[in-house]
Amino acid sequence: MRKLILSEEVAKTPLAARPYDLRHAAVSTQLAAGVDAATVAEWAGHSVSVLLEIYAAFLDGGQAANRARIEAILGHR
């Protein structure tokens, strides 16, 4: 199926090694962009609990960004 969708050049890259790798990259990118977990879970076909279980390691690195979001809502500079 990947041969039908991906160009020959892209199909040879490590990114296309497994379809899951592309899915993982997409979900990680959505979370990194700040899309809320409920929306990302819906797009990925997961429940929020499954999404957070699978991607918990990725989300653990976002403390500074999360604090900045909270401070922005509270009006802190």
mmCIF file of the N, C-alpha and C atoms, coordinates in Angstrom:
data_MODEL
# 
_entry.id   MODEL 
# 
loop_
_atom_site.group_PDB 
_atom_site.id 
_atom_site.type_symbol 
_atom_site.label_atom_id 
_atom_site.label_alt_id 
_atom_site.label_comp_id 
_atom_site.label_asym_id 
_atom_site.label_entity_id 
_atom_site.label_seq_id 
_atom_site.pdbx_PDB_ins_code 
_atom_site.Cartn_x 
_atom_site.Cartn_y 
_atom_site.Cartn_z 
_atom_site.occupancy 
_atom_site.B_iso_or_equiv 
_atom_site.pdbx_formal_charge 
_atom_site.auth_seq_id 
_atom_site.auth_comp_id 
_atom_site.auth_asym_id 
_atom_site.auth_atom_id 
_atom_site.pdbx_PDB_model_num 
ATOM 1   N N  . MET A 1 1  ? 0.814   -1.190 0.000  1.00 0.00 ? 1  MET A N  1 
ATOM 2   C CA . MET A 1 1  ? 0.000   0.000  0.000  1.00 0.00 ? 1  MET A CA 1 
ATOM 3   C C  . MET A 1 1  ? 0.862   1.260  0.000  1.00 0.00 ? 1  MET A C  1 
ATOM 4   N N  . ARG A 1 2  ? 1.977   1.253  0.755  1.00 0.00 ? 2  ARG A N  1 
ATOM 5   C CA . ARG A 1 2  ? 2.839   2.428  0.791  1.00 0.00 ? 2  ARG A CA 1 
ATOM 6   C C  . ARG A 1 2  ? 3.389   2.755  -0.589 1.00 0.00 ? 2  ARG A C  1 
ATOM 7   N N  . LYS A 1 3  ? 3.631   1.729  -1.400 1.00 0.00 ? 3  LYS A N  1 
ATOM 8   C CA . LYS A 1 3  ? 4.153   1.958  -2.749 1.00 0.00 ? 3  LYS A CA 1 
ATOM 9   C C  . LYS A 1 3  ? 3.161   2.743  -3.594 1.00 0.00 ? 3  LYS A C  1 
ATOM 10  N N  . LEU A 1 4  ? 1.877   2.579  -3.313 1.00 0.00 ? 4  LEU A N  1 
ATOM 11  C CA . LEU A 1 4  ? 0.851   3.298  -4.059 1.00 0.00 ? 4  LEU A CA 1 
ATOM 12  C C  . LEU A 1 4  ? 0.757   4.763  -3.644 1.00 0.00 ? 4  LEU A C  1 
ATOM 13  N N  . ILE A 1 5  ? 1.080   5.044  -2.396 1.00 0.00 ? 5  ILE A N  1 
ATOM 14  C CA . ILE A 1 5  ? 0.869   6.384  -1.850 1.00 0.00 ? 5  ILE A CA 1 
ATOM 15  C C  . ILE A 1 5  ? 2.139   7.220  -1.839 1.00 0.00 ? 5  ILE A C  1 
ATOM 16  N N  . LEU A 1 6  ? 3.248   6.633  -1.416 1.00 0.00 ? 6  LEU A N  1 
ATOM 17  C CA . LEU A 1 6  ? 4.490   7.377  -1.266 1.00 0.00 ? 6  LEU A CA 1 
ATOM 18  C C  . LEU A 1 6  ? 5.287   7.383  -2.566 1.00 0.00 ? 6  LEU A C  1 
ATOM 19  N N  . SER A 1 7  ? 6.007   8.480  -2.772 1.00 0.00 ? 7  SER A N  1 
ATOM 20  C CA . SER A 1 7  ? 6.896   8.517  -3.923 1.00 0.00 ? 7  SER A CA 1 
ATOM 21  C C  . SER A 1 7  ? 8.013   7.508  -3.698 1.00 0.00 ? 7  SER A C  1 
ATOM 22  N N  . GLU A 1 8  ? 8.673   7.118  -4.757 1.00 0.00 ? 8  GLU A N  1 
ATOM 23  C CA . GLU A 1 8  ? 9.769   6.147  -4.639 1.00 0.00 ? 8  GLU A CA 1 
ATOM 24  C C  . GLU A 1 8  ? 10.859  6.685  -3.716 1.00 0.00 ? 8  GLU A C  1 
ATOM 25  N N  . GLU A 1 9  ? 11.137  7.967  -3.828 1.00 0.00 ? 9  GLU A N  1 
ATOM 26  C CA . GLU A 1 9  ? 12.172  8.601  -3.009 1.00 0.00 ? 9  GLU A CA 1 
ATOM 27  C C  . GLU A 1 9  ? 11.808  8.541  -1.522 1.00 0.00 ? 9  GLU A C  1 
ATOM 28  N N  . VAL A 1 10 ? 10.582  8.887  -1.194 1.00 0.00 ? 10 VAL A N  1 
ATOM 29  C CA . VAL A 1 10 ? 10.139  8.872  0.204  1.00 0.00 ? 10 VAL A CA 1 
ATOM 30  C C  . VAL A 1 10 ? 10.057  7.444  0.732  1.00 0.00 ? 10 VAL A C  1 
ATOM 31  N N  . ALA A 1 11 ? 9.607   6.518  -0.087 1.00 0.00 ? 11 ALA A N  1 
ATOM 32  C CA . ALA A 1 11 ? 9.477   5.122  0.343  1.00 0.00 ? 11 ALA A CA 1 
ATOM 33  C C  . ALA A 1 11 ? 10.814  4.516  0.741  1.00 0.00 ? 11 ALA A C  1 
ATOM 34  N N  . LYS A 1 12 ? 11.914  5.047  0.235  1.00 0.00 ? 12 LYS A N  1 
ATOM 35  C CA . LYS A 1 12 ? 13.244  4.519  0.566  1.00 0.00 ? 12 LYS A CA 1 
ATOM 36  C C  . LYS A 1 12 ? 13.808  5.087  1.865  1.00 0.00 ? 12 LYS A C  1 
ATOM 37  N N  . THR A 1 13 ? 13.184  6.116  2.423  1.00 0.00 ? 13 THR A N  1 
ATOM 38  C CA . THR A 1 13 ? 13.710  6.749  3.634  1.00 0.00 ? 13 THR A CA 1 
ATOM 39  C C  . THR A 1 13 ? 13.314  5.966  4.874  1.00 0.00 ? 13 THR A C  1 
ATOM 40  N N  . PRO A 1 14 ? 14.063  6.141  5.969  1.00 0.00 ? 14 PRO A N  1 
ATOM 41  C CA . PRO A 1 14 ? 13.709  5.468  7.225  1.00 0.00 ? 14 PRO A CA 1 
ATOM 42  C C  . PRO A 1 14 ? 12.337  5.891  7.740  1.00 0.00 ? 14 PRO A C  1 
ATOM 43  N N  . LEU A 1 15 ? 11.882  7.078  7.370  1.00 0.00 ? 15 LEU A N  1 
ATOM 44  C CA . LEU A 1 15 ? 10.594  7.562  7.823  1.00 0.00 ? 15 LEU A CA 1 
ATOM 45  C C  . LEU A 1 15 ? 9.459   6.646  7.398  1.00 0.00 ? 15 LEU A C  1 
ATOM 46  N N  . ALA A 1 16 ? 9.636   5.981  6.284  1.00 0.00 ? 16 ALA A N  1 
ATOM 47  C CA . ALA A 1 16 ? 8.575   5.109  5.767  1.00 0.00 ? 16 ALA A CA 1 
ATOM 48  C C  . ALA A 1 16 ? 8.796   3.643  6.137  1.00 0.00 ? 16 ALA A C  1 
ATOM 49  N N  . ALA A 1 17 ? 9.673   3.379  7.078  1.00 0.00 ? 17 ALA A N  1 
ATOM 50  C CA . ALA A 1 17 ? 9.976   1.994  7.440  1.00 0.00 ? 17 ALA A CA 1 
ATOM 51  C C  . ALA A 1 17 ? 8.736   1.239  7.891  1.00 0.00 ? 17 ALA A C  1 
ATOM 52  N N  . ARG A 1 18 ? 7.947   1.870  8.731  1.00 0.00 ? 18 ARG A N  1 
ATOM 53  C CA . ARG A 1 18 ? 6.704   1.251  9.197  1.00 0.00 ? 18 ARG A CA 1 
ATOM 54  C C  . ARG A 1 18 ? 5.613   2.317  9.171  1.00 0.00 ? 18 ARG A C  1 
ATOM 55  N N  . PRO A 1 19 ? 4.400   1.975  8.781  1.00 0.00 ? 19 PRO A N  1 
ATOM 56  C CA . PRO A 1 19 ? 3.319   2.966  8.808  1.00 0.00 ? 19 PRO A CA 1 
ATOM 57  C C  . PRO A 1 19 ? 3.151   3.596  10.193 1.00 0.00 ? 19 PRO A C  1 
ATOM 58  N N  . TYR A 1 20 ? 3.398   2.817  11.241 1.00 0.00 ? 20 TYR A N  1 
ATOM 59  C CA . TYR A 1 20 ? 3.256   3.342  12.598 1.00 0.00 ? 20 TYR A CA 1 
ATOM 60  C C  . TYR A 1 20 ? 4.198   4.520  12.822 1.00 0.00 ? 20 TYR A C  1 
ATOM 61  N N  . ASP A 1 21 ? 5.391   4.487  12.230 1.00 0.00 ? 21 ASP A N  1 
ATOM 62  C CA . ASP A 1 21 ? 6.341   5.580  12.414 1.00 0.00 ? 21 ASP A CA 1 
ATOM 63  C C  . ASP A 1 21 ? 5.767   6.902  11.903 1.00 0.00 ? 21 ASP A C  1 
ATOM 64  N N  . LEU A 1 22 ? 5.090   6.852  10.764 1.00 0.00 ? 22 LEU A N  1 
ATOM 65  C CA . LEU A 1 22 ? 4.469   8.059  10.222 1.00 0.00 ? 22 LEU A CA 1 
ATOM 66  C C  . LEU A 1 22 ? 3.337   8.527  11.135 1.00 0.00 ? 22 LEU A C  1 
ATOM 67  N N  . ARG A 1 23 ? 2.563   7.603  11.632 1.00 0.00 ? 23 ARG A N  1 
ATOM 68  C CA . ARG A 1 23 ? 1.460   7.933  12.543 1.00 0.00 ? 23 ARG A CA 1 
ATOM 69  C C  . ARG A 1 23 ? 2.004   8.557  13.818 1.00 0.00 ? 23 ARG A C  1 
ATOM 70  N N  . HIS A 1 24 ? 3.050   7.954  14.374 1.00 0.00 ? 24 HIS A N  1 
ATOM 71  C CA . HIS A 1 24 ? 3.661   8.463  15.600 1.00 0.00 ? 24 HIS A CA 1 
ATOM 72  C C  . HIS A 1 24 ? 4.188   9.881  15.378 1.00 0.00 ? 24 HIS A C  1 
ATOM 73  N N  . ALA A 1 25 ? 4.827   10.111 14.240 1.00 0.00 ? 25 ALA A N  1 
ATOM 74  C CA . ALA A 1 25 ? 5.338   11.445 13.916 1.00 0.00 ? 25 ALA A CA 1 
ATOM 75  C C  . ALA A 1 25 ? 4.200   12.454 13.810 1.00 0.00 ? 25 ALA A C  1 
ATOM 76  N N  . ALA A 1 26 ? 3.107   12.054 13.194 1.00 0.00 ? 26 ALA A N  1 
ATOM 77  C CA . ALA A 1 26 ? 1.970   12.969 13.038 1.00 0.00 ? 26 ALA A CA 1 
ATOM 78  C C  . ALA A 1 26 ? 1.364   13.323 14.391 1.00 0.00 ? 26 ALA A C  1 
ATOM 79  N N  . VAL A 1 27 ? 1.121   12.328 15.222 1.00 0.00 ? 27 VAL A N  1 
ATOM 80  C CA . VAL A 1 27 ? 0.518   12.577 16.529 1.00 0.00 ? 27 VAL A CA 1 
ATOM 81  C C  . VAL A 1 27 ? 1.458   13.409 17.392 1.00 0.00 ? 27 VAL A C  1 
ATOM 82  N N  . SER A 1 28 ? 2.738   13.095 17.389 1.00 0.00 ? 28 SER A N  1 
ATOM 83  C CA . SER A 1 28 ? 3.706   13.867 18.166 1.00 0.00 ? 28 SER A CA 1 
ATOM 84  C C  . SER A 1 28 ? 3.749   15.320 17.710 1.00 0.00 ? 28 SER A C  1 
ATOM 85  N N  . THR A 1 29 ? 3.693   15.534 16.405 1.00 0.00 ? 29 THR A N  1 
ATOM 86  C CA . THR A 1 29 ? 3.702   16.891 15.861 1.00 0.00 ? 29 THR A CA 1 
ATOM 87  C C  . THR A 1 29 ? 2.453   17.650 16.291 1.00 0.00 ? 29 THR A C  1 
ATOM 88  N N  . GLN A 1 30 ? 1.309   16.993 16.256 1.00 0.00 ? 30 GLN A N  1 
ATOM 89  C CA . GLN A 1 30 ? 0.069   17.645 16.681 1.00 0.00 ? 30 GLN A CA 1 
ATOM 90  C C  . GLN A 1 30 ? 0.140   18.041 18.150 1.00 0.00 ? 30 GLN A C  1 
ATOM 91  N N  . LEU A 1 31 ? 0.642   17.156 18.996 1.00 0.00 ? 31 LEU A N  1 
ATOM 92  C CA . LEU A 1 31 ? 0.772   17.473 20.419 1.00 0.00 ? 31 LEU A CA 1 
ATOM 93  C C  . LEU A 1 31 ? 1.777   18.597 20.644 1.00 0.00 ? 31 LEU A C  1 
ATOM 94  N N  . ALA A 1 32 ? 2.901   18.553 19.929 1.00 0.00 ? 32 ALA A N  1 
ATOM 95  C CA . ALA A 1 32 ? 3.920   19.594 20.074 1.00 0.00 ? 32 ALA A CA 1 
ATOM 96  C C  . ALA A 1 32 ? 3.401   20.955 19.623 1.00 0.00 ? 32 ALA A C  1 
ATOM 97  N N  . ALA A 1 33 ? 2.469   20.951 18.683 1.00 0.00 ? 33 ALA A N  1 
ATOM 98  C CA . ALA A 1 33 ? 1.886   22.198 18.186 1.00 0.00 ? 33 ALA A CA 1 
ATOM 99  C C  . ALA A 1 33 ? 0.866   22.768 19.163 1.00 0.00 ? 33 ALA A C  1 
ATOM 100 N N  . GLY A 1 34 ? 0.553   22.009 20.200 1.00 0.00 ? 34 GLY A N  1 
ATOM 101 C CA . GLY A 1 34 ? -0.374  22.501 21.206 1.00 0.00 ? 34 GLY A CA 1 
ATOM 102 C C  . GLY A 1 34 ? -1.819  22.110 20.986 1.00 0.00 ? 34 GLY A C  1 
ATOM 103 N N  . VAL A 1 35 ? -2.077  21.203 20.040 1.00 0.00 ? 35 VAL A N  1 
ATOM 104 C CA . VAL A 1 35 ? -3.445  20.723 19.839 1.00 0.00 ? 35 VAL A CA 1 
ATOM 105 C C  . VAL A 1 35 ? -3.834  19.938 21.092 1.00 0.00 ? 35 VAL A C  1 
ATOM 106 N N  . ASP A 1 36 ? -5.041  20.189 21.595 1.00 0.00 ? 36 ASP A N  1 
ATOM 107 C CA . ASP A 1 36 ? -5.438  19.539 22.843 1.00 0.00 ? 36 ASP A CA 1 
ATOM 108 C C  . ASP A 1 36 ? -5.532  18.023 22.668 1.00 0.00 ? 36 ASP A C  1 
ATOM 109 N N  . ALA A 1 37 ? -5.271  17.323 23.772 1.00 0.00 ? 37 ALA A N  1 
ATOM 110 C CA . ALA A 1 37 ? -5.195  15.859 23.745 1.00 0.00 ? 37 ALA A CA 1 
ATOM 111 C C  . ALA A 1 37 ? -6.489  15.220 23.271 1.00 0.00 ? 37 ALA A C  1 
ATOM 112 N N  . ALA A 1 38 ? -7.645  15.789 23.619 1.00 0.00 ? 38 ALA A N  1 
ATOM 113 C CA . ALA A 1 38 ? -8.918  15.202 23.200 1.00 0.00 ? 38 ALA A CA 1 
ATOM 114 C C  . ALA A 1 38 ? -9.060  15.227 21.680 1.00 0.00 ? 38 ALA A C  1 
ATOM 115 N N  . THR A 1 39 ? -8.647  16.318 21.064 1.00 0.00 ? 39 THR A N  1 
ATOM 116 C CA . THR A 1 39 ? -8.737  16.432 19.609 1.00 0.00 ? 39 THR A CA 1 
ATOM 117 C C  . THR A 1 39 ? -7.755  15.494 18.927 1.00 0.00 ? 39 THR A C  1 
ATOM 118 N N  . VAL A 1 40 ? -6.518  15.452 19.423 1.00 0.00 ? 40 VAL A N  1 
ATOM 119 C CA . VAL A 1 40 ? -5.512  14.561 18.841 1.00 0.00 ? 40 VAL A CA 1 
ATOM 120 C C  . VAL A 1 40 ? -5.966  13.111 18.970 1.00 0.00 ? 40 VAL A C  1 
ATOM 121 N N  . ALA A 1 41 ? -6.509  12.752 20.116 1.00 0.00 ? 41 ALA A N  1 
ATOM 122 C CA . ALA A 1 41 ? -7.001  11.386 20.324 1.00 0.00 ? 41 ALA A CA 1 
ATOM 123 C C  . ALA A 1 41 ? -8.096  11.055 19.322 1.00 0.00 ? 41 ALA A C  1 
ATOM 124 N N  . GLU A 1 42 ? -9.014  11.990 19.110 1.00 0.00 ? 42 GLU A N  1 
ATOM 125 C CA . GLU A 1 42 ? -10.093 11.757 18.147 1.00 0.00 ? 42 GLU A CA 1 
ATOM 126 C C  . GLU A 1 42 ? -9.528  11.564 16.746 1.00 0.00 ? 42 GLU A C  1 
ATOM 127 N N  . TRP A 1 43 ? -8.607  12.437 16.337 1.00 0.00 ? 43 TRP A N  1 
ATOM 128 C CA . TRP A 1 43 ? -8.004  12.336 15.008 1.00 0.00 ? 43 TRP A CA 1 
ATOM 129 C C  . TRP A 1 43 ? -7.266  11.014 14.830 1.00 0.00 ? 43 TRP A C  1 
ATOM 130 N N  . ALA A 1 44 ? -6.616  10.541 15.904 1.00 0.00 ? 44 ALA A N  1 
ATOM 131 C CA . ALA A 1 44 ? -5.815  9.314  15.831 1.00 0.00 ? 44 ALA A CA 1 
ATOM 132 C C  . ALA A 1 44 ? -6.659  8.053  16.024 1.00 0.00 ? 44 ALA A C  1 
ATOM 133 N N  . GLY A 1 45 ? -7.915  8.231  16.431 1.00 0.00 ? 45 GLY A N  1 
ATOM 134 C CA . GLY A 1 45 ? -8.763  7.080  16.681 1.00 0.00 ? 45 GLY A CA 1 
ATOM 135 C C  . GLY A 1 45 ? -8.486  6.405  18.007 1.00 0.00 ? 45 GLY A C  1 
ATOM 136 N N  . HIS A 1 46 ? -7.943  7.181  18.952 1.00 0.00 ? 46 HIS A N  1 
ATOM 137 C CA . HIS A 1 46 ? -7.640  6.682  20.293 1.00 0.00 ? 46 HIS A CA 1 
ATOM 138 C C  . HIS A 1 46 ? -8.619  7.279  21.292 1.00 0.00 ? 46 HIS A C  1 
ATOM 139 N N  . SER A 1 47 ? -8.681  6.676  22.463 1.00 0.00 ? 47 SER A N  1 
ATOM 140 C CA . SER A 1 47 ? -9.283  7.364  23.598 1.00 0.00 ? 47 SER A CA 1 
ATOM 141 C C  . SER A 1 47 ? -8.197  8.276  24.155 1.00 0.00 ? 47 SER A C  1 
ATOM 142 N N  . VAL A 1 48 ? -8.580  9.267  24.943 1.00 0.00 ? 48 VAL A N  1 
ATOM 143 C CA . VAL A 1 48 ? -7.586  10.165 25.536 1.00 0.00 ? 48 VAL A CA 1 
ATOM 144 C C  . VAL A 1 48 ? -6.648  9.367  26.438 1.00 0.00 ? 48 VAL A C  1 
ATOM 145 N N  . SER A 1 49 ? -7.175  8.403  27.198 1.00 0.00 ? 49 SER A N  1 
ATOM 146 C CA . SER A 1 49 ? -6.324  7.628  28.103 1.00 0.00 ? 49 SER A CA 1 
ATOM 147 C C  . SER A 1 49 ? -5.286  6.820  27.331 1.00 0.00 ? 49 SER A C  1 
ATOM 148 N N  . VAL A 1 50 ? -5.662  6.230  26.200 1.00 0.00 ? 50 VAL A N  1 
ATOM 149 C CA . VAL A 1 50 ? -4.694  5.480  25.388 1.00 0.00 ? 50 VAL A CA 1 
ATOM 150 C C  . VAL A 1 50 ? -3.662  6.437  24.800 1.00 0.00 ? 50 VAL A C  1 
ATOM 151 N N  . LEU A 1 51 ? -4.115  7.581  24.297 1.00 0.00 ? 51 LEU A N  1 
ATOM 152 C CA . LEU A 1 51 ? -3.191  8.567  23.740 1.00 0.00 ? 51 LEU A CA 1 
ATOM 153 C C  . LEU A 1 51 ? -2.157  8.978  24.784 1.00 0.00 ? 51 LEU A C  1 
ATOM 154 N N  . LEU A 1 52 ? -2.618  9.297  25.982 1.00 0.00 ? 52 LEU A N  1 
ATOM 155 C CA . LEU A 1 52 ? -1.696  9.743  27.025 1.00 0.00 ? 52 LEU A CA 1 
ATOM 156 C C  . LEU A 1 52 ? -0.775  8.617  27.489 1.00 0.00 ? 52 LEU A C  1 
ATOM 157 N N  . GLU A 1 53 ? -1.269  7.390  27.472 1.00 0.00 ? 53 GLU A N  1 
ATOM 158 C CA . GLU A 1 53 ? -0.418  6.259  27.858 1.00 0.00 ? 53 GLU A CA 1 
ATOM 159 C C  . GLU A 1 53 ? 0.701   6.051  26.838 1.00 0.00 ? 53 GLU A C  1 
ATOM 160 N N  . ILE A 1 54 ? 0.361   6.126  25.555 1.00 0.00 ? 54 ILE A N  1 
ATOM 161 C CA . ILE A 1 54 ? 1.343   5.887  24.497 1.00 0.00 ? 54 ILE A CA 1 
ATOM 162 C C  . ILE A 1 54 ? 2.337   7.042  24.375 1.00 0.00 ? 54 ILE A C  1 
ATOM 163 N N  . TYR A 1 55 ? 1.839   8.258  24.521 1.00 0.00 ? 55 TYR A N  1 
ATOM 164 C CA . TYR A 1 55 ? 2.674   9.434  24.280 1.00 0.00 ? 55 TYR A CA 1 
ATOM 165 C C  . TYR A 1 55 ? 3.111   10.130 25.559 1.00 0.00 ? 55 TYR A C  1 
ATOM 166 N N  . ALA A 1 56 ? 2.944   9.500  26.710 1.00 0.00 ? 56 ALA A N  1 
ATOM 167 C CA . ALA A 1 56 ? 3.295   10.125 27.985 1.00 0.00 ? 56 ALA A CA 1 
ATOM 168 C C  . ALA A 1 56 ? 4.755   10.565 28.021 1.00 0.00 ? 56 ALA A C  1 
ATOM 169 N N  . ALA A 1 57 ? 5.657   9.771  27.489 1.00 0.00 ? 57 ALA A N  1 
ATOM 170 C CA . ALA A 1 57 ? 7.077   10.137 27.497 1.00 0.00 ? 57 ALA A CA 1 
ATOM 171 C C  . ALA A 1 57 ? 7.313   11.410 26.691 1.00 0.00 ? 57 ALA A C  1 
ATOM 172 N N  . PHE A 1 58 ? 6.610   11.543 25.590 1.00 0.00 ? 58 PHE A N  1 
ATOM 173 C CA . PHE A 1 58 ? 6.744   12.748 24.771 1.00 0.00 ? 58 PHE A CA 1 
ATOM 174 C C  . PHE A 1 58 ? 6.219   13.960 25.533 1.00 0.00 ? 58 PHE A C  1 
ATOM 175 N N  . LEU A 1 59 ? 5.087   13.807 26.196 1.00 0.00 ? 59 LEU A N  1 
ATOM 176 C CA . LEU A 1 59 ? 4.461   14.929 26.882 1.00 0.00 ? 59 LEU A CA 1 
ATOM 177 C C  . LEU A 1 59 ? 5.214   15.345 28.128 1.00 0.00 ? 59 LEU A C  1 
ATOM 178 N N  . ASP A 1 60 ? 6.000   14.456 28.721 1.00 0.00 ? 60 ASP A N  1 
ATOM 179 C CA . ASP A 1 60 ? 6.724   14.781 29.949 1.00 0.00 ? 60 ASP A CA 1 
ATOM 180 C C  . ASP A 1 60 ? 7.722   15.921 29.765 1.00 0.00 ? 60 ASP A C  1 
ATOM 181 N N  . GLY A 1 61 ? 8.169   16.184 28.565 1.00 0.00 ? 61 GLY A N  1 
ATOM 182 C CA . GLY A 1 61 ? 9.153   17.229 28.340 1.00 0.00 ? 61 GLY A CA 1 
ATOM 183 C C  . GLY A 1 61 ? 8.556   18.610 28.161 1.00 0.00 ? 61 GLY A C  1 
ATOM 184 N N  . GLY A 1 62 ? 7.270   18.792 28.338 1.00 0.00 ? 62 GLY A N  1 
ATOM 185 C CA . GLY A 1 62 ? 6.644   20.063 28.026 1.00 0.00 ? 62 GLY A CA 1 
ATOM 186 C C  . GLY A 1 62 ? 6.334   20.965 29.206 1.00 0.00 ? 62 GLY A C  1 
ATOM 187 N N  . GLN A 1 63 ? 6.991   20.776 30.337 1.00 0.00 ? 63 GLN A N  1 
ATOM 188 C CA . GLN A 1 63 ? 6.670   21.569 31.516 1.00 0.00 ? 63 GLN A CA 1 
ATOM 189 C C  . GLN A 1 63 ? 6.856   23.067 31.284 1.00 0.00 ? 63 GLN A C  1 
ATOM 190 N N  . ALA A 1 64 ? 7.948   23.457 30.680 1.00 0.00 ? 64 ALA A N  1 
ATOM 191 C CA . ALA A 1 64 ? 8.208   24.885 30.465 1.00 0.00 ? 64 ALA A CA 1 
ATOM 192 C C  . ALA A 1 64 ? 7.148   25.505 29.559 1.00 0.00 ? 64 ALA A C  1 
ATOM 193 N N  . ALA A 1 65 ? 6.795   24.809 28.494 1.00 0.00 ? 65 ALA A N  1 
ATOM 194 C CA . ALA A 1 65 ? 5.773   25.326 27.583 1.00 0.00 ? 65 ALA A CA 1 
ATOM 195 C C  . ALA A 1 65 ? 4.425   25.404 28.286 1.00 0.00 ? 65 ALA A C  1 
ATOM 196 N N  . ASN A 1 66 ? 4.109   24.414 29.098 1.00 0.00 ? 66 ASN A N  1 
ATOM 197 C CA . ASN A 1 66 ? 2.838   24.438 29.830 1.00 0.00 ? 66 ASN A CA 1 
ATOM 198 C C  . ASN A 1 66 ? 2.798   25.576 30.840 1.00 0.00 ? 66 ASN A C  1 
ATOM 199 N N  . ARG A 1 67 ? 3.890   25.803 31.539 1.00 0.00 ? 67 ARG A N  1 
ATOM 200 C CA . ARG A 1 67 ? 3.940   26.927 32.487 1.00 0.00 ? 67 ARG A CA 1 
ATOM 201 C C  . ARG A 1 67 ? 3.763   28.251 31.755 1.00 0.00 ? 67 ARG A C  1 
ATOM 202 N N  . ALA A 1 68 ? 4.392   28.382 30.595 1.00 0.00 ? 68 ALA A N  1 
ATOM 203 C CA . ALA A 1 68 ? 4.263   29.609 29.809 1.00 0.00 ? 68 ALA A CA 1 
ATOM 204 C C  . ALA A 1 68 ? 2.817   29.835 29.377 1.00 0.00 ? 68 ALA A C  1 
ATOM 205 N N  . ARG A 1 69 ? 2.120   28.778 28.997 1.00 0.00 ? 69 ARG A N  1 
ATOM 206 C CA . ARG A 1 69 ? 0.705   28.902 28.612 1.00 0.00 ? 69 ARG A CA 1 
ATOM 207 C C  . ARG A 1 69 ? -0.139  29.372 29.792 1.00 0.00 ? 69 ARG A C  1 
ATOM 208 N N  . ILE A 1 70 ? 0.107   28.801 30.965 1.00 0.00 ? 70 ILE A N  1 
ATOM 209 C CA . ILE A 1 70 ? -0.641  29.190 32.164 1.00 0.00 ? 70 ILE A CA 1 
ATOM 210 C C  . ILE A 1 70 ? -0.352  30.638 32.504 1.00 0.00 ? 70 ILE A C  1 
ATOM 211 N N  . GLU A 1 71 ? 0.905   31.034 32.470 1.00 0.00 ? 71 GLU A N  1 
ATOM 212 C CA . GLU A 1 71 ? 1.270   32.418 32.759 1.00 0.00 ? 71 GLU A CA 1 
ATOM 213 C C  . GLU A 1 71 ? 0.635   33.390 31.770 1.00 0.00 ? 71 GLU A C  1 
ATOM 214 N N  . ALA A 1 72 ? 0.564   33.003 30.522 1.00 0.00 ? 72 ALA A N  1 
ATOM 215 C CA . ALA A 1 72 ? -0.050  33.860 29.502 1.00 0.00 ? 72 ALA A CA 1 
ATOM 216 C C  . ALA A 1 72 ? -1.537  34.058 29.789 1.00 0.00 ? 72 ALA A C  1 
ATOM 217 N N  . ILE A 1 73 ? -2.225  32.996 30.181 1.00 0.00 ? 73 ILE A N  1 
ATOM 218 C CA . ILE A 1 73 ? -3.652  33.100 30.498 1.00 0.00 ? 73 ILE A CA 1 
ATOM 219 C C  . ILE A 1 73 ? -3.858  33.991 31.728 1.00 0.00 ? 73 ILE A C  1 
ATOM 220 N N  . LEU A 1 74 ? -2.926  33.907 32.680 1.00 0.00 ? 74 LEU A N  1 
ATOM 221 C CA . LEU A 1 74 ? -3.029  34.710 33.896 1.00 0.00 ? 74 LEU A CA 1 
ATOM 222 C C  . LEU A 1 74 ? -2.554  36.146 33.692 1.00 0.00 ? 74 LEU A C  1 
ATOM 223 N N  . GLY A 1 75 ? -2.038  36.445 32.502 1.00 0.00 ? 75 GLY A N  1 
ATOM 224 C CA . GLY A 1 75 ? -1.598  37.810 32.208 1.00 0.00 ? 75 GLY A CA 1 
ATOM 225 C C  . GLY A 1 75 ? -0.177  38.120 32.640 1.00 0.00 ? 75 GLY A C  1 
ATOM 226 N N  . HIS A 1 76 ? 0.602   37.108 32.979 1.00 0.00 ? 76 HIS A N  1 
ATOM 227 C CA . HIS A 1 76 ? 2.003   37.321 33.371 1.00 0.00 ? 76 HIS A CA 1 
ATOM 228 C C  . HIS A 1 76 ? 2.847   37.551 32.116 1.00 0.00 ? 76 HIS A C  1 
ATOM 229 N N  . ARG A 1 77 ? 3.889   38.330 32.277 1.00 0.00 ? 77 ARG A N  1 
ATOM 230 C CA . ARG A 1 77 ? 4.794   38.570 31.146 1.00 0.00 ? 77 ARG A CA 1 
ATOM 231 C C  . ARG A 1 77 ? 6.067   37.806 31.312 1.00 0.00 ? 77 ARG A C  1 
# 
